[in-house]
Amino acid sequence: MGVSPDTGPVAAYCAELRRRWQASGRDLQSVARDVSISRTQLYAILNGEIRRPPDFAGVVRPLIIACGGTPAEVADWRRRHEILVGVHAETRRRPATRTPAPAQLPMDVEGFAGRGAALAALDAATTRVVTVTGTAGIGKTALAVHWARGAAKAFPDGQLYVDLRGFDRDDEVVDPADAIRGFLDALGVEPQHLPKDRDGQATMYRSLSAGLRLLVILDNARDADQVRPLLSGGPAVRTVVTSRNRLTALVAEVGAQPIALDLPDPAEAAALLRRRVAAGPADDNDIEAIVAACGWHPLGLALVAARIRQTGFPPAAVAAELRHPGSATLDGVWAVFSWSYRALHPPAARLFRLLGLAAGADIGVDAVAALSGAEVQETRRTLRELTDASLLTEHAPGRYRLPGLLRVYAAELAHRDDTEPDRRAALTRLLDHYTHTAHQADRILNPTRPPIPMRLDGDGPTGPLDAKAALAWLGTERAVLLAALRQASDAGLDRHAWQLGWALDSFLFEHRHWHDEGVAWAVALRAATALMDRPAVAHAHRFLGVVAGRLDRFDEAHAHMRRAAETCRAAGDRPGEAETEYVLSYVCWLQAEHDSALAHAERSLALWAELGHPGWEGKASNAVGWYHAQLGAPHEAIVHHERAVALQRQAGDRANEAVALGTLGQANHHLGHHEAAAGHYEQGLRLARALADPILEAQLHVHLGDTHEAVGDGTAARESWEDAYKILSNAEHPQAADVARKLQVARTAHEQP
């Protein structure tokens, strides 16, 4: 065979297919006959003479089977194909729709001083990986960020940053797979192009970063195992890793250049203090006394400098305070923590202690107010006192973080000075805030979803969210909410854990955080089991089955569905049985068992009809109609969609009525009944507007545009798609990118003569 004209990922995949064919020993003509394409077409594919990934169902799957491939091998080729499709889509769209280069570096440390030797070593480094190691609070992050900000221009494709939280609580240490997903998001990869499995996402990250000039900061790494998956093979990618451990394995394996950071020398420590204080001339002896009392530790010096700025005391007075016999216990940085803490007013001291209890990497103002039980304005004033004292960092507007050592110190104080009922009340208030806000956001994003089966108690958010605010809040808080639901379970607040897992589901599904979705439902299952709430147990099993199905783990999916059905039967829960059948139909469809999917949906429909529940009966009828449509029986589909519309109207469920009108329109569209389809979409749009459901409205606009396009009315099609795009882009919804591509194709076609 000749040389492929393309050396990209498509050509590499085709070369693997060629090797697989050659290993089978079969002749090309007989394989082409089994695949149902011509010998010339198959030759071109195996030779890499194609520009886009070959069709999996039509070419790759039958080719592997023809070459003697097992079902497991076919599944492996499908996973590799999914990765290929995602990488191909990203590399092809990148030149035309360039995503802004990521700029994730935190703010530089104010008053950074010294560290000349370490900065010079970073400048001079020629290795792709550099490790900066040293004890806690020594200034590793400050050094890495300060250097990275100065070096950023040398990396025009962007700067990525992640705090791996390697020395936080075990359940808060960042999984490398989660960091990779964050990097892919930052690089502009659209959720629908992400591979399902985490190994595939890691492969995609390495492929996309291979040709980029990137700077990657991996902060607070626990060990080399946490770092290895995050190392790009790209020759122009520089990775700086900070850790309390030496990371000698990285030095040995990838030739990382080590930089060991120690305490600053007395001159550097004095310069740091002078820079931070910026309060005019000070006696060298006073500066030296303060520096010595802090043990030359950068974090201790920062706290003392904050004390000087906050109080206006001259360095001489602070030095005298440190020399006072009553301060004999001020031995090093931990003593300085104590000194800074004792200088706080009681409300700030209490809030500092409570912040040590909250799970998650950071916390927003509203959540802090819930934790403390104070009004937001009062909370802001208290937070300002803590940030002025450098006991808390406002790393982004309205979001606060306790540095690692201070968090440990705050938690110790809370367990020492606050009673267990006070700590539990604070945690309950915080979880009430998270659970109610997440539930409200879910209802906005997915109003067609049945109500939460476990009613919420406590206080909710003060104001309504719109779709954009709901998406933004869930996107910002995602990792914190996952940490909070684990904390709720660990603390025995099982009701909160189950409710929070339920409330996160729509967002995690829509943004393809399917592994997080599985984690959330696993915690919810434990919580429901502890509560001995069998309907909640069955509900968790159903959703764990769905997540496993989306990830192609079908044995696991069916095991969960069996547990759900058994739990419902044991409890005499007939509605639960009907819902299990409904969900099982979806799992079967994911598995490509289409006849089984239809059969389970029909069983669900019969059960709901027997139970006399028009809303659920309508949902099941709509599902039966959709499966008929997908199986090539649009006339049967229309009968069930019309029944669904009538049932939802009877139930007064206008949101699901609009959904049923949309599927009814699609069935008519595929039959060529375009006028009827447009009429159904218009009815659905009126309902969506009346419900103030912009996402549903946008989806119906997309379908209406497709129908206009089908009858040759390009202008009306573009108008409908533009309406959809405005709504989705304003909400920063992931479907906006798909509509943008429709518009781009339509405009290009319109502009051509």
GIJOFEN-V957589 format. One line per field, one symbol per residue. psi: psi as a letter, one per 40 degrees, with the letter a starting at -180 (. if undefined). burial: b if it has 9 or more other ideal C-beta (glycine too) atoms within 8 Angstrom, else e. Layout:
psi->???
burial->???
This chain:
psi->iahieheaddddddddddddddddeiidddddddefiiddddddddeffieihihdddddddddddeeiiddddddddddddddddddddddedddghhhhigehiiihhfhiafddddddddeheidhhhhiiiheefdddddddddddeddegeeihihhhefeeaideehhhdddddddddddeehideehididddddddddddedeigihhhhifididddddeehiehdehhhhhiididfddddddefihhhhhaiiiddddddddddddffaiihddddddddddefehddddddddddddddehiddddddddehdefdeggadddddddddeeiiddddddddddedhiidaiiddddddddeiidddddddddddddefeihgeihehihhidddddddddddedeiiddddddddddddddddddddddddddgeeiiihdhihiaiaidiiiaddddddddddedddddddddddddeegddddddddddeddddddefgdddddddddddddddddefgdddddddddddddddddefgdddddddddddddddddefgdddddddddddddddddefgdddddddddddddddddefgdddddddddddddddddefgdddddddddddddddddeegdddddddddddddddddeegdddddddddddddddddefgdddddddddddddddddeegdddddddddddddddddefidedddddddddddddddei.
burial->eeebeeeebbbbbbbbbbebbeebebebebbbebbeeeeebbbbbbbbebeebbebeebbbbbbbbbebeeebbbebbbbbbbbbbbbbbbeebeeeeeeebebbeeeeebbbbbeebbebbeebeeebbbbbbeebbbbbbbbbbbbbebbeebeebbbbbebbbebeeebbbebbbbbbbbbebbbbbbebbbbbbebbbbbbbbbbbebebbbbbbbbbbbebbbebbbebeebbbbbbbeeebeebbeeeebbbbebeebebebbbbbbbbbbeeeebeeebbbbbbebbbbbbbbbbbbbbbbbeeebebbebbebbeeeebeebebbebbbbbbbeebeebbbbbbbbbbbbbbbbbbbbbbbbbbebebebbbebbebbbbbbbbbbbeeebbbbbbbbbbbbbbbbeeebeeeebbbbbbbbbbbbbbbbbbbbbbbebeeeebebebebebbeeebbbbbbbbbbbebbbbbbbbbbbbbeeebbbbbbbbbbbbbbbbbbbbbbbbbbbbbbbbbbbbebbebbbbbbbbbbbbbbbbbbbbebebbbbbbebbbebbbebebbbbbbbbbbbbbbbbbbbeebebbbbbbbbbbebbeebebbbbbbbbbbbbbbbbbebeebebbbbbbbbbbbbbeebebbbbbbbbbbbbbbbbbebeebebbbbbbbbbbebbeebebbbbbbbbbbbbbbbbbeeeebebbbbbbbbbbebbbebebbbbbebbebbeebbeeeeee
